[in-house]
Amino acid sequence: MKQVDIINDLIKPTEKQREFLQTLLTHTYTLYGGAAGGGKSYVLRWSLIYLLAKWYAETGIKGIRVGLFCEDYPALKDRHLSKILYEFPDWLGTYKGSDHEFVLCKQYGSGVISFRNLDDPSKYLSSEFAAIAIDELTLNDQGVFDFLRMRLRWPGIDEPKFLAATNPGGKGHGWVRMLWIDRQFPKELEPHQDKFAFVQAKAVDNPYLPPSYIDGMQTLPEHLRRAYADGSWDVFAGQVFTEWSRDKHVITPFSLPLSWTKIRAMDWGFSKPYCILWGAIDQDGTVWIYRELYGSNGINIGSQETAQEVAKKIVNLETGEAIAYGVADPACWQKTQSGVNQLYSIYDHFRSNGVDWQRADNDRIAGKNEIHTRLRDGKIKAFSTCANLIRTLPTLVYDERLTKLEDVNTDQEDHPYDCLRYLLMSRRPKLPGPIKVVTKHNPFRRG
C-alpha cells in the first residue's frame, strides 16, 4: 500500500479545518465551530483518524482507542455513521456495526474509533480513551465534560486530547462560552487555561457549500442569522431572553444616588447554589442591579449553619445602607426539623440573624414576562460586577416539555434568573381588583 498523506490526500481540509488540526496538536482542549456550515462533524471524525495514525507513527503503539460522542445514537447515525461508509475508503479500515466502532488497518496501527452516546456518561467509568471528541458540546451539561475528561488516558500517550464542535445554543451554552469564548475559568482549571483553544468557523469559510446555502442563511430572522451565520454567542436558537444585549444592559459600577430605593431578593438553593441580588430603583423605574452574592456549586447550603453564615455576609454588605425590603423564594418558609421537637424554616434562620424577608411573588410566567418587558425597554441595568447574572441570564433556553413550553428550562443554572424575577415582581404595579357594587336595600321598592 502506497504511503498516503492523510491531511492533504484524505481529509483535504478547508483553511479553518486545517487551523483546527494544527491547534489541537498544541492544546489539550480544542473547540471548533460557533456557526452553522463550517464542517464541524466532518473535521471531528477525521481529526481522530489523523491522531490515531500520527500516534502510531510516533510511538508504535497498536490498538489505541479514541471516542466520538453525540447526545444519542440517532444523532451519531445522522452526523457520523451514515457518512463514514462513503467517506472512509475501504483500505483505511473496517467498520464494525455491532460494536459501533471503526478499526484502522494494520498499516496505521489498528487504532479504534468508538462511536458512543451520552444518555448516561457514568457507563464509561471504566473506559480509557487517548482522545475524546464531542459533537454539539453545548447540548451537554458541564458535568459531562468534567466526567469524560477523567477518562482521558492511554498508556504511552503523554498528551491525550479533548476535541469538540458546536453551534451556540443549548443547555450547555453558558459553561461552554465561559471556558472557550470568555475564558473565565474556575479555580481548578485556572492553571490549565493555556490548554484551551477555540477555532471559529463560519459557513463562508467552507468552500464546499453552495452559494444558495449561504444566501439562505442571510434570510433567517435576526436572532437566528446572528447565531448560525455570524456565530454570535450572545444570541442563539431557543434562547429565552433575545432582548439581552451586553452593550445595552451591562454598565460600569458607579456611586448610587441616596434617593434611589434599594431592595434585595434571594433564591435559596437548598442543595444547589443560592443567589442574592441587590437592586436600586431610580425615579424612572429603572432597576439597577448593583450587587450579587452567589453560592458555590456542590456545597449544601440548606443547613442552619450555612444560612447563618450567609445572613452575616448580608449584614456586613449592607452596613450603612438603607434597604427598603427583601423578598425571597416562598419555599424558604417551609418548616423542617431542627433540634429536638423544634421546627424551623430557612426564613427563621435568617430572621434570627438579623435579615428579614417577605414572600416573593413566584408566578413564573408573569415573572418571565416582566424580565422580557424591562429588558426590551432598557429598564434593567446590571453592574459588570454581577458576573453570574450576566453569565447565566442570556444563556437560558425554553423548556421543551409540552406542558411547560412557555417556561424556562429549570435544569439549567437558573438561580440568578429566579432571583431577578422575584425582585422585579416586587416592583410590579398592583392592578386594581374588581369593583364591588354594594346595593343597599330600598324600603320603598317593590319586589
C-alpha positions in Angstrom: 0.0 0.0 0.0 1.4 3.3 -1.0 2.1 6.0 1.6 -0.8 8.5 1.9 -0.7 12.0 3.2 -3.8 11.8 5.5 -4.3 15.5 5.7 -3.8 16.5 2.1 -4.9 13.3 0.3 -7.7 12.2 2.6 -9.0 15.0 4.8 -8.5 17.8 2.3 -9.4 20.4 4.9 -10.6 23.9 4.4 -8.3 26.6 5.8 -10.3 26.7 9.1 -10.3 23.0 9.4 -6.5 22.9 8.8 -6.1 25.6 11.5 -8.1 23.3 13.9 -5.9 20.3 13.1 -2.8 22.4 13.9 -4.3 23.9 17.0 -5.3 20.6 18.6 -1.6 19.4 18.5 -0.6 22.2 20.8 -3.6 22.3 23.1 -5.4 19.8 25.2 -9.0 21.2 24.9 -9.8 22.5 21.4 -13.3 23.7 20.3 -14.3 24.2 16.7 -17.2 25.9 15.1 -19.5 28.5 16.5 -21.7 28.8 13.4 -23.5 26.5 11.0 -21.9 25.2 7.9 -18.3 25.2 9.0 -17.8 21.4 8.5 -17.7 20.6 12.2 -18.7 17.0 12.3 -16.5 16.2 9.3 -13.4 17.6 10.9 -14.1 15.8 14.2 -14.2 12.3 12.8 -11.2 12.9 10.5 -9.2 14.5 13.4 -9.5 11.2 15.2 -8.2 9.3 12.2 -5.3 11.8 12.0 -4.4 11.4 15.7 -4.5 7.6 15.6 -2.2 7.4 12.6 0.1 10.1 14.0 0.4 8.5 17.4 1.1 5.1 15.9 3.8 6.5 13.6 5.4 8.2 16.6 5.1 5.5 19.3 4.5 2.2 17.5 1.6 1.6 20.0 -1.1 -0.6 18.4 -4.8 -0.5 19.1 -5.0 3.0 20.5 -8.7 3.8 21.3 -10.4 7.2 20.9 -14.1 8.1 21.4 -16.5 10.2 19.4 -19.6 11.1 21.3 -23.1 12.5 20.5 -26.1 13.1 22.7 -27.8 9.9 21.4 -27.4 7.2 18.8 -29.8 8.8 16.2 -27.5 11.8 16.3 -24.5 9.6 15.8 -26.1 7.9 12.9 -27.2 11.1 11.2 -23.9 13.0 11.7 -21.3 10.3 11.5 -22.1 6.6 11.0 -24.0 7.4 7.8 -21.1 9.4 6.5 -18.1 7.1 7.2 -19.5 4.4 4.9 -18.7 6.5 1.9 -16.1 9.0 3.3 -13.6 6.4 4.7 -12.1 4.3 1.9 -12.3 0.5 2.2 -8.5 0.2 2.5 -8.4 2.6 5.5 -10.1 0.2 7.9 -13.2 -1.7 8.8 -16.5 -0.5 10.4 -17.9 -3.0 12.9 -21.6 -2.2 13.1 -22.4 -4.4 16.0 -19.9 -2.5 18.2 -20.3 0.9 16.5 -16.5 1.0 16.0 -14.2 1.8 13.2 -10.9 -0.1 13.2 -8.0 1.3 11.2 -5.9 -1.1 9.0 -2.6 -2.5 10.4 -0.6 0.0 8.4 -2.0 2.7 10.7 -1.8 0.7 13.9 -5.2 -0.8 14.2 -6.4 2.1 16.2 -10.1 2.2 17.1 -12.8 5.0 17.0 -15.6 4.1 19.3 -18.9 5.8 18.5 -20.8 6.4 21.7 -23.8 8.2 23.1 -24.2 10.4 26.2 -27.5 9.2 27.6 -25.7 8.1 30.7 -22.0 9.1 30.8 -21.4 7.1 34.0 -21.3 3.9 31.9 -17.9 5.0 30.7 -16.5 5.0 34.3 -14.0 2.2 33.5 -13.2 3.3 29.9 -10.0 4.8 28.7 -9.5 7.0 25.6 -6.5 8.6 24.1 -8.8 11.3 22.7 -12.4 12.2 23.2 -14.5 14.2 20.7 -17.9 15.5 21.5 -20.2 16.7 18.6 -22.5 19.6 19.6 -20.9 20.2 23.0 -23.5 22.8 24.1 -26.2 20.1 24.2 -24.5 18.8 27.4 -24.0 19.9 31.0 -20.6 20.8 32.2 -20.7 17.6 34.4 -20.4 15.6 31.2 -17.2 17.4 30.2 -15.8 17.1 33.7 -16.6 13.3 33.9 -15.3 12.4 30.4 -12.0 14.3 30.7 -11.3 11.9 33.6 -11.4 9.1 31.1 -8.6 10.8 29.0 -5.7 8.4 29.5 -3.8 5.8 27.4 -0.5 4.0 28.2 2.3 5.6 26.2 0.3 8.7 25.1 1.6 11.6 27.1 -0.8 14.2 25.8 -4.4 12.9 25.4 -6.8 15.3 23.6 -10.3 16.6 24.1 -11.9 17.8 20.9 -15.4 19.3 20.5 -17.5 21.1 17.9 -20.7 23.0 18.4 -23.1 25.8 17.5 -24.2 28.4 20.0 -27.3 27.4 22.0 -28.5 24.5 24.1 -28.5 23.9 27.8 -24.7 23.9 27.9 -24.2 27.2 26.1 -23.3 29.1 29.3 -20.4 26.9 30.5 -19.0 26.4 27.0 -19.0 30.1 26.4 -17.4 30.7 29.8 -14.5 28.4 29.1 -13.7 28.8 25.4 -15.1 32.2 24.5 -15.0 34.4 27.6 -12.0 32.4 29.0 -13.3 32.6 32.6 -12.0 29.5 34.4 -12.9 28.0 37.8 -10.1 27.7 40.2 -9.4 24.0 39.4 -8.9 24.9 35.7 -7.0 28.2 36.1 -3.6 26.5 35.9 -4.7 24.9 32.7 -6.2 27.8 30.8 -3.4 27.9 28.3 -4.5 24.4 27.2 -7.9 25.7 25.9 -8.3 27.0 22.4 -11.2 28.0 20.2 -11.2 28.0 16.4 -14.2 29.8 14.9 -15.5 28.7 11.6 -18.5 30.1 9.6 -20.3 28.9 6.6 -18.4 31.4 4.4 -15.2 29.6 5.5 -16.4 26.4 3.8 -15.8 26.5 0.0 -17.7 23.2 -0.5 -21.1 24.8 0.4 -23.3 26.1 -2.5 -23.8 29.8 -2.6 -27.6 29.2 -2.1 -26.9 27.8 1.4 -25.1 30.9 2.5 -27.6 33.2 0.8 -30.4 31.3 2.6 -28.8 31.9 6.0 -28.9 35.6 5.4 -32.7 35.5 5.1 -33.2 34.0 8.5 -34.8 36.1 11.3 -32.2 38.4 13.0 -31.6 36.2 16.1 -31.1 33.0 14.0 -28.9 34.8 11.5 -26.7 36.2 14.1 -26.3 32.8 15.8 -26.0 30.4 12.8 -24.5 32.7 10.1 -22.4 35.1 12.2 -21.6 32.7 15.1 -22.7 35.1 17.8 -22.6 33.7 21.3 -24.9 36.4 22.5 -28.0 35.1 20.7 -29.0 31.6 19.6 -32.0 29.4 18.7 -34.1 28.5 21.7 -32.8 31.5 23.7 -35.4 32.9 26.1 -34.2 36.5 26.5 -33.3 37.5 23.0 -33.7 41.1 24.1 -30.5 40.8 26.1 -27.6 42.9 25.0 -24.3 43.2 26.9 -23.8 46.7 25.4 -27.3 47.8 26.5 -27.7 46.2 29.8 -24.3 45.9 31.4 -22.7 49.0 32.8 -19.6 50.1 34.8 -20.3 50.4 38.5 -20.9 53.9 39.9 -21.9 55.5 43.2 -25.7 55.2 43.6 -27.7 58.3 44.5 -29.1 58.2 48.0 -32.6 59.0 46.8 -32.9 55.7 44.9 -34.8 52.9 46.7 -32.7 49.8 47.5 -34.1 46.3 47.7 -32.8 42.7 47.6 -34.1 39.3 46.5 -33.0 35.8 47.2 -33.3 32.4 45.6 -32.3 29.8 48.1 -30.9 26.8 46.5 -31.1 24.2 49.4 -28.8 21.6 47.8 -27.9 23.9 44.9 -26.3 27.3 44.6 -28.1 30.2 46.1 -28.3 33.8 44.7 -29.0 37.1 46.3 -29.3 40.3 44.2 -29.5 43.9 45.3 -31.3 46.4 43.1 -31.7 50.2 43.2 -34.8 51.8 41.6 -34.4 55.3 40.2 -37.1 57.9 39.6 -37.9 56.5 36.1 -38.5 53.0 37.4 -35.2 51.5 36.0 -33.8 48.7 38.2 -30.1 48.9 38.6 -28.7 45.5 39.8 -25.6 46.7 41.7 -24.6 43.7 43.8 -24.8 39.9 43.9 -23.9 37.1 46.3 -23.7 33.7 44.8 -23.3 30.3 46.5 -20.7 27.8 45.5 -21.6 24.8 43.3 -21.6 21.4 45.0 -22.0 22.8 48.6 -25.1 22.0 50.6 -26.2 25.4 51.7 -29.5 24.3 53.2 -28.1 23.8 56.7 -28.7 26.1 59.6 -25.0 26.9 59.9 -24.7 28.0 56.3 -27.8 30.1 56.5 -26.3 31.9 59.5 -23.1 32.5 57.5 -25.0 33.9 54.5 -27.0 36.1 56.8 -23.8 37.5 58.4 -22.5 38.2 54.9 -25.6 40.2 54.0 -25.5 42.2 57.2 -21.8 43.1 56.5 -22.5 44.0 52.9 -25.4 46.3 53.9 -23.6 48.2 56.6 -24.5 51.9 56.2 -27.2 51.1 53.6 -31.0 51.6 53.9 -32.6 48.6 52.4 -36.4 49.1 52.0 -37.2 45.3 52.0 -36.1 41.9 50.8 -38.1 39.2 49.0 -37.2 35.5 49.0 -38.4 32.2 47.5 -41.6 31.2 49.2 -40.1 27.8 49.8 -38.0 29.4 52.5 -41.0 29.4 54.8 -41.3 25.6 54.8 -40.7 24.2 58.3 -38.2 21.4 58.8 -36.9 19.5 61.8 -34.1 21.3 63.6 -33.1 20.0 67.0 -35.4 18.1 69.4 -39.1 18.7 68.7 -38.4 22.0 67.1 -39.4 23.1 63.6 -37.6 25.9 61.8 -37.6 27.3 58.3 -34.8 29.0 56.3 -36.7 32.2 56.9 -36.4 31.6 60.7 -32.7 31.1 60.5 -32.2 34.4 58.5 -34.5 36.4 60.7 -32.8 35.2 63.9 -29.5 36.5 62.4 -30.8 40.0 61.6 -32.0 39.5 58.0 -35.7 39.8 57.2 -37.6 38.7 54.1 -41.0 38.9 52.6 -42.5 36.1 50.5 -41.8 36.7 46.8 -44.4 36.5 44.1 -43.5 33.2 42.4 -45.7 33.5 39.3 -43.2 32.0 36.8 -44.7 33.2 33.6 -45.6 36.6 34.8 -42.1 37.0 36.2 -40.5 35.9 32.9 -42.7 38.4 31.0 -41.6 41.1 33.4 -38.0 40.5 32.5 -38.8 40.5 28.8 -40.6 43.8 29.1 -37.9 45.6 31.2 -35.1 44.3 29.0 -36.8 45.5 25.9 -37.5 48.9 27.4 -34.0 49.2 28.8 -35.3 49.3 32.4 -32.8 46.7 33.7 -29.2 47.6 34.1 -26.6 45.3 35.7 -23.3 46.4 37.2 -20.4 44.5 35.5 -19.5 43.1 38.9 -22.7 40.9 38.9 -20.9 38.2 36.9 -23.2 35.3 37.5 -26.3 37.2 36.5 -24.6 38.4 33.3 -23.2 35.0 32.6 -26.4 32.9 33.0 -29.4 35.1 32.1 -28.6 35.3 28.3 -27.9 31.5 28.2 -31.3 30.3 29.4 -33.4 28.2 27.0 -37.1 27.3 26.9 -38.4 24.1 28.5 -39.2 21.6 25.7 -41.8 19.7 27.7 -45.3 20.2 26.1 -46.8 21.2 29.4 -44.1 23.9 30.0 -43.3 25.3 26.6 -43.7 28.9 27.8 -41.4 28.4 30.8 -37.6 28.4 31.3 -35.8 25.1 31.4 -35.2 24.6 35.1 -32.4 22.1 34.5 -30.1 25.0 33.8 -28.2 27.3 36.1 -31.3 29.5 36.7 -30.8 30.8 40.2 -29.9 34.4 39.2 -32.9 34.4 36.9 -35.2 33.3 39.7 -33.8 35.9 41.9 -34.2 38.6 39.3 -37.9 37.8 38.7 -38.6 37.8 42.4 -37.0 41.3 42.6 -38.9 42.6 39.6 -42.2 41.2 40.6 -42.0 43.0 43.9 -41.9 46.3 41.9 -44.7 45.3 39.5 -47.6 47.8 39.7 -50.5 46.3 41.6 -53.6 46.0 39.3 -56.9 47.2 40.9 -59.2 44.4 41.9 -62.8 44.0 40.6 -65.1 46.8 41.7 -67.7 45.6 44.2 -71.1 47.1 43.7 -73.0 47.3 47.0 -76.7 47.6 46.6 -78.5 49.0 49.6 -82.0 47.8 50.4 -84.6 50.3 49.3 -87.7 50.0 51.6 -89.8 51.8 49.0 -89.0 49.4 46.2 -91.5 46.7 45.5 -90.4 43.2 44.9 
